[in-house]
Amino acid sequence: MNSCFAAERYDVTPLPFIPFSNTGGEALSNNGVVAGGIVNSDGSISLAEWSKGVLTNLGVPPGIPSHDFNTPRVFGINDCGAVVGTIHTAAGDLPSRWFIYERGRFSVLPLADPTDLGGAAIGINNRGEVVGYNHTVSNRVIGWLWSNGVYSRLPVSGTSTAALGINSRGTIIGNRRLRFIRRLLTGQLHCTGERGYVLSHGTTQYLTGFVYAINDLGEAAGGSISNGQAMASVFKNGVATVILSLPSSAVGINSAASVVGSYQPAGFDRRHLFRWSANSGALDLTPDGYRSAEAAAINDRGDILGFGETVSRKSQYFLLTPSPNGGLTPKALITAPPAGAR
């Protein structure tokens, strides 16, 4: 184990965003800004940003196509502070539209196809290119790229092709579901879950596992399936490397290839947050006082956005910030069930 990394400590800062709901603080920029949803005194929900202890209420996207669309959810933020997400009604995730918040202004875009049920913007890079997906009337999910004011459908095969991230070079990652006949032809009948792809300069590379995040070097984080079990993995040039041989998945990767995600400790029924690097391996960063915790993102400074449930049963978002005097020290992962664990 790298002794320098093992000694690294973290400040744990609770965040005021709505957790485990149709809004949330799910976006973290390289500048340490967190974006998410907050509840106002009248019960309405607004988009908000948190930075250095200051919470700023950004309001809500305009009521397009009607004022019933009043519940925003955040998915991505870039280093310029542009935030993307989806806005829907109180009835649920559909119907929906997607929005960009940039320079103090909301833009709610129309659906890629007017007949679609909903759309979502998931990732945005520093060039302002946005990726996401539309939900069609035939119950399909189709990934798209928004660039220079134009939608482009992604050249990805499969019945559902959601786009989840885009890096500064324009490389896109996402997941898809194969049609039954294709699974039959490829011998993947036992793999009924998601499979990832990497789209770079018009060339699509299909992966054996699933992916959720990509860094500017083109390394993607997600998971591989072994004996029916997902294990956190990093994909480089299409090749998967398992980084944690426990039930787990990775959701974030920064420019230094540090990875965050969650894993299932042996003998426990609640997930813990982990961080992995090539030098240190995987370490548990579940804050003290939490029954469970999962990562949402990591930035290039090493800040980690997470969420979990405290011992008092409160659902909470939090930010882990590297600090020499922080109260949280990385722990060894639990690989064997202790007596009485559950």
C-alpha positions as CSV (number, residue, x, y, z in Angstrom):
1,M,0.0,0.0,0.0
2,N,1.2,3.5,-0.8
3,S,2.0,5.0,2.6
4,C,1.4,8.6,1.5
5,F,-2.1,7.8,0.2
6,A,-2.9,5.6,3.2
7,A,-2.2,8.6,5.4
8,E,-4.4,11.0,3.4
9,R,-7.3,12.2,5.4
10,Y,-10.6,13.8,4.4
11,D,-13.0,16.5,5.7
12,V,-16.6,15.3,5.6
13,T,-19.1,18.0,4.7
14,P,-22.8,17.3,4.8
15,L,-24.6,18.9,1.8
16,P,-28.1,20.4,1.7
17,F,-29.4,18.7,-1.4
18,I,-32.4,16.3,-1.7
19,P,-31.1,12.7,-1.6
20,F,-32.6,9.6,-3.0
21,S,-35.3,11.3,-5.0
22,N,-36.0,12.7,-8.4
23,T,-33.6,15.5,-7.7
24,G,-30.2,15.4,-6.1
25,G,-26.6,16.7,-5.8
26,E,-25.3,14.3,-8.4
27,A,-22.9,16.7,-10.2
28,L,-19.4,17.7,-9.1
29,S,-17.1,20.0,-11.1
30,N,-13.3,20.1,-11.0
31,N,-13.6,23.4,-9.2
32,G,-15.4,21.7,-6.3
33,V,-18.8,23.1,-7.2
34,V,-21.7,20.7,-6.4
35,A,-25.1,21.1,-8.2
36,G,-28.4,19.6,-7.1
37,G,-31.9,20.2,-6.0
38,I,-33.2,21.9,-2.8
39,V,-36.6,22.3,-1.3
40,N,-37.9,25.8,-0.9
41,S,-40.0,27.0,2.1
42,D,-43.2,26.7,0.0
43,G,-42.4,23.1,-0.9
44,S,-41.2,23.8,-4.5
45,I,-37.9,22.4,-5.8
46,S,-35.1,24.6,-7.2
47,L,-31.8,24.0,-8.8
48,A,-28.9,25.1,-6.5
49,E,-25.1,25.2,-6.4
50,W,-22.9,24.7,-3.3
51,S,-19.3,26.0,-3.2
52,K,-17.0,26.6,-0.3
53,G,-19.9,26.4,2.2
54,V,-22.1,28.8,0.3
55,L,-25.4,27.6,-1.2
56,T,-26.9,29.6,-4.1
57,N,-30.5,29.1,-5.2
58,L,-30.5,29.2,-9.0
59,G,-34.3,28.9,-9.4
60,V,-36.1,26.6,-11.8
61,P,-36.2,26.2,-15.6
62,P,-39.2,28.0,-17.2
63,G,-42.4,26.2,-17.5
64,I,-42.0,24.7,-21.0
65,P,-44.1,23.2,-22.4
66,S,-46.3,23.9,-19.4
67,H,-45.9,25.0,-15.8
68,D,-46.5,21.4,-14.7
69,F,-42.9,20.8,-15.6
70,N,-41.5,22.1,-12.3
71,T,-39.2,19.4,-10.9
72,P,-35.6,19.5,-12.0
73,R,-33.0,16.8,-11.6
74,V,-29.2,17.4,-12.0
75,F,-26.9,15.0,-13.8
76,G,-23.8,17.0,-15.0
77,I,-21.7,20.1,-14.6
78,N,-18.6,21.3,-16.4
79,D,-15.7,23.5,-15.3
80,C,-17.3,26.6,-16.7
81,G,-20.3,26.0,-14.3
82,A,-22.8,24.9,-17.0
83,V,-25.3,22.5,-15.4
84,V,-27.4,19.9,-17.3
85,G,-30.3,17.8,-16.3
86,T,-33.9,17.0,-16.8
87,I,-37.1,18.7,-15.7
88,H,-40.4,16.7,-15.3
89,T,-43.7,16.9,-13.6
90,A,-44.7,15.8,-10.1
91,A,-46.2,12.7,-11.7
92,G,-42.8,11.0,-12.2
93,D,-39.9,10.7,-14.6
94,L,-42.0,10.9,-17.7
95,P,-42.9,13.1,-19.5
96,S,-39.7,15.2,-19.3
97,R,-37.5,17.7,-21.0
98,W,-33.9,18.5,-20.6
99,F,-32.2,21.8,-19.7
100,I,-28.9,23.6,-19.6
101,Y,-28.2,26.3,-17.0
102,E,-25.4,28.5,-18.1
103,R,-24.3,32.1,-17.3
104,G,-27.4,32.7,-15.1
105,R,-29.8,31.5,-17.7
106,F,-31.9,28.3,-18.3
107,S,-32.5,26.8,-21.7
108,V,-35.1,24.1,-22.0
109,L,-34.7,22.3,-25.3
110,P,-37.4,20.5,-27.4
111,L,-37.4,16.8,-27.8
112,A,-35.1,15.3,-30.4
113,D,-38.3,13.9,-31.9
114,P,-41.7,15.6,-31.2
115,T,-43.4,12.3,-30.6
116,D,-40.9,11.2,-27.8
117,L,-42.1,10.9,-24.2
118,G,-39.1,12.5,-22.6
119,G,-35.5,13.5,-22.8
120,A,-32.6,13.8,-20.4
121,A,-29.2,15.6,-20.6
122,I,-26.7,13.5,-18.6
123,G,-23.2,14.8,-19.4
124,I,-21.5,18.0,-20.6
125,N,-17.9,18.7,-21.4
126,N,-15.9,22.0,-21.3
127,R,-16.7,22.7,-25.0
128,G,-20.4,22.7,-24.1
129,E,-21.2,19.5,-25.9
130,V,-24.0,17.6,-24.2
131,V,-25.0,13.9,-24.3
132,G,-28.1,12.2,-23.1
133,Y,-31.1,10.2,-24.3
134,N,-34.7,10.3,-25.4
135,H,-37.5,8.0,-24.4
136,T,-39.6,7.1,-27.5
137,V,-43.3,6.2,-27.7
138,S,-42.2,2.6,-28.5
139,N,-40.5,2.4,-25.1
140,R,-37.0,2.6,-26.6
141,V,-34.1,4.8,-25.3
142,I,-32.0,6.5,-27.9
143,G,-28.7,8.2,-27.2
144,W,-27.9,11.6,-28.7
145,L,-25.3,14.3,-28.9
146,W,-26.2,18.1,-28.8
147,S,-23.5,20.2,-30.4
148,N,-23.6,23.6,-32.0
149,G,-27.4,23.7,-31.5
150,V,-28.1,20.4,-33.4
151,Y,-29.1,16.9,-32.2
152,S,-27.1,14.0,-33.6
153,R,-28.3,10.4,-33.1
154,L,-25.4,8.2,-31.9
155,P,-24.3,5.4,-34.2
156,V,-24.7,2.7,-31.5
157,S,-26.7,-0.5,-32.0
158,G,-29.1,-2.0,-29.5
159,T,-32.6,-1.6,-28.3
160,S,-31.6,1.1,-25.8
161,T,-28.5,3.3,-26.2
162,A,-28.2,5.8,-23.4
163,A,-25.3,8.2,-23.6
164,L,-23.9,9.0,-20.1
165,G,-20.7,11.0,-20.5
166,I,-18.5,13.0,-22.8
167,N,-14.9,14.1,-22.2
168,S,-13.0,17.2,-23.5
169,R,-11.9,15.3,-26.6
170,G,-15.5,14.5,-27.5
171,T,-15.3,10.8,-26.7
172,I,-18.7,9.5,-25.5
173,I,-19.5,6.6,-23.3
174,G,-22.8,5.0,-22.5
175,N,-24.7,1.7,-22.1
176,R,-27.0,-0.3,-24.3
177,R,-29.2,-3.4,-24.1
178,L,-28.8,-6.0,-26.9
179,R,-31.8,-7.5,-28.7
180,F,-32.5,-11.1,-27.8
181,I,-31.5,-12.3,-31.3
182,R,-28.1,-10.6,-31.0
183,R,-27.5,-12.1,-27.6
184,L,-28.4,-15.4,-29.1
185,L,-25.9,-15.0,-32.0
186,T,-23.1,-13.8,-29.6
187,G,-23.6,-16.4,-26.9
188,Q,-24.6,-13.8,-24.4
189,L,-28.0,-15.2,-23.3
190,H,-26.9,-15.1,-19.6
191,C,-26.0,-11.4,-19.9
192,T,-29.3,-9.7,-19.8
193,G,-28.0,-6.4,-18.2
194,E,-26.4,-3.4,-19.7
195,R,-23.3,-3.4,-21.9
196,G,-21.2,-0.4,-22.5
197,Y,-19.7,1.4,-25.5
198,V,-17.1,4.0,-26.3
199,L,-17.7,6.3,-29.3
200,S,-14.7,8.2,-30.5
201,H,-14.4,10.1,-33.8
202,G,-17.3,8.2,-35.3
203,T,-16.0,4.8,-34.4
204,T,-18.0,2.8,-31.9
205,Q,-16.2,0.2,-29.6
206,Y,-18.5,-2.2,-27.8
207,L,-17.4,-3.4,-24.3
208,T,-17.9,-6.6,-22.3
209,G,-19.0,-4.6,-19.3
210,F,-20.9,-1.4,-18.4
211,V,-19.6,2.1,-17.9
212,Y,-20.7,5.2,-16.1
213,A,-17.8,7.8,-16.4
214,I,-14.9,8.7,-18.5
215,N,-11.8,10.9,-18.0
216,D,-10.0,13.1,-20.6
217,L,-7.5,10.3,-21.3
218,G,-10.3,8.1,-22.5
219,E,-10.3,5.7,-19.5
220,A,-13.8,4.6,-18.5
221,A,-15.1,3.4,-15.1
222,G,-17.9,0.9,-14.6
223,G,-18.0,-2.8,-14.0
224,S,-17.6,-6.3,-15.5
225,I,-19.8,-9.3,-15.0
226,S,-18.2,-12.5,-13.7
227,N,-20.4,-15.5,-12.7
228,G,-23.4,-13.3,-12.7
229,Q,-21.8,-10.8,-10.3
230,A,-20.7,-7.2,-11.1
231,M,-17.2,-6.1,-10.1
232,A,-15.8,-2.6,-10.4
233,S,-13.6,-2.2,-13.5
234,V,-11.6,0.3,-15.5
235,F,-11.7,0.1,-19.4
236,K,-8.8,1.3,-21.4
237,N,-8.6,0.8,-25.1
238,G,-11.7,-1.4,-24.8
239,V,-10.0,-3.8,-22.3
240,A,-11.5,-4.3,-18.9
241,T,-9.4,-4.5,-15.8
242,V,-11.2,-5.6,-12.6
243,I,-10.0,-3.3,-9.7
244,L,-12.1,-4.8,-6.9
245,S,-12.9,-8.5,-6.7
246,L,-16.0,-8.0,-4.6
247,P,-19.6,-7.2,-5.6
248,S,-19.0,-3.6,-6.7
249,S,-19.3,-1.0,-9.4
250,A,-17.4,2.2,-10.3
251,V,-19.1,5.5,-11.0
252,G,-16.3,8.1,-11.3
253,I,-12.8,8.4,-12.6
254,N,-10.6,11.5,-12.7
255,S,-7.6,12.6,-14.8
256,A,-5.2,10.8,-12.4
257,A,-7.2,7.5,-13.0
258,S,-8.4,7.5,-9.3
259,V,-11.7,5.7,-9.3
260,V,-14.7,5.8,-6.9
261,G,-17.7,3.6,-6.5
262,S,-19.4,1.4,-4.0
263,Y,-19.0,-2.2,-2.9
264,Q,-20.8,-4.8,-0.9
265,P,-18.6,-5.8,2.1
266,A,-18.5,-9.5,2.9
267,G,-21.2,-10.4,5.3
268,F,-23.0,-7.1,5.1
269,D,-26.2,-6.1,3.3
270,R,-25.3,-2.4,3.0
271,R,-22.9,-0.8,0.5
272,H,-19.8,1.1,1.3
273,L,-17.9,3.8,-0.6
274,F,-14.5,3.0,-2.0
275,R,-11.7,4.8,-3.8
276,W,-9.1,3.0,-5.9
277,S,-5.8,4.0,-7.5
278,A,-3.0,1.9,-9.1
279,N,-0.6,2.9,-6.3
280,S,-2.9,2.2,-3.3
281,G,-5.4,-0.3,-4.4
282,A,-9.0,0.0,-3.1
283,L,-9.7,1.7,0.3
284,D,-13.0,2.2,2.2
285,L,-14.0,5.8,2.6
286,T,-17.3,5.4,4.2
287,P,-17.6,8.3,6.7
288,D,-17.9,7.5,10.4
289,G,-21.5,7.6,11.5
290,Y,-22.9,6.2,8.3
291,R,-24.7,2.9,8.0
292,S,-24.1,2.9,4.2
293,A,-22.5,5.1,1.6
294,E,-22.0,5.2,-2.1
295,A,-19.9,7.5,-4.4
296,A,-21.5,9.7,-7.1
297,A,-18.4,11.4,-8.6
298,I,-14.7,12.3,-8.1
299,N,-13.0,15.4,-9.5
300,D,-9.4,16.2,-10.5
301,R,-8.7,17.7,-7.1
302,G,-9.6,14.4,-5.5
303,D,-12.9,15.7,-4.0
304,I,-15.5,12.9,-3.8
305,L,-19.3,13.4,-3.9
306,G,-21.2,10.8,-2.0
307,F,-24.5,9.9,-0.4
308,G,-25.6,7.5,2.2
309,E,-27.7,6.8,5.3
310,T,-26.5,7.9,8.7
311,V,-26.9,5.7,11.9
312,S,-29.9,7.9,12.7
313,R,-31.5,6.7,9.4
314,K,-31.1,10.1,7.7
315,S,-30.4,10.1,4.0
316,Q,-27.6,12.5,3.3
317,Y,-25.3,13.8,0.5
318,F,-21.8,14.7,1.6
319,L,-18.5,15.9,0.1
320,L,-15.1,14.3,1.0
321,T,-12.3,16.8,0.7
322,P,-8.6,15.8,1.1
323,S,-7.2,17.6,4.2
324,P,-4.2,16.9,6.3
325,N,-6.3,17.3,9.5
326,G,-9.5,15.7,8.2
327,G,-11.5,13.5,10.4
328,L,-11.8,10.6,8.0
329,T,-8.9,8.2,7.3
330,P,-9.1,5.5,4.6
331,K,-9.8,2.1,6.0
332,A,-9.0,-1.4,4.7
333,L,-11.8,-3.0,2.8
334,I,-13.9,-5.6,4.6
335,T,-13.3,-8.9,2.7
336,A,-14.3,-11.4,5.3
337,P,-17.6,-11.3,7.3
338,P,-17.2,-10.5,11.0
339,A,-19.2,-12.4,13.6
340,G,-22.8,-11.3,13.7
341,A,-22.5,-9.2,10.5
342,R,-25.6,-8.5,8.5
